[in-house]
């Protein structure tokens, strides 16, 4: 049965991480920034609180190149030395993105080797403006066994300015 999680960025200036909460407000997954060097990749600790599994990863600064067309933006970072979009693609992840219906933002339909994995949609918390809100996402996961990859796709989306991921 599919579950909806709330993904957001920590509100810290330095060493801001990311986390995902369940419907009761419990953190089920997080990416903690351990170091943020001026040059080079930051050290992150990814923690799946449902399985108690922790992994360490190197995450570089985000690089974004734009043309005159919003749809031609290329935004990426390196994840353990590899372009994040290439890394996800090699894992079998495919992302079909579209404008969200009835609200400002995007919806990403994520598949793993052709099977539905998650739906990730931009979200606006109650009482917040959709223009100033930042990185809030609703992550609907088909199977909690896929939480690691669903979180990583949400993390990649939140850290980049890549609107269309097809």
Secondary structure, 3 states (H helix, E strand, C coil): CCEEEEEEECCCCCCCCEEEECCCCCEEEEEEEEECCCCCCEEEEEEECCCCEEEEEEECCCEEECCCCHHHCEEECEECCEEHHHHHHHCCEEEEEEECCCCCCEEEEEEECCEEEEEEEECCCCCCCCCCCCCEEEEEECCHHHHHHHHHHHHHHHHCCCCCCC
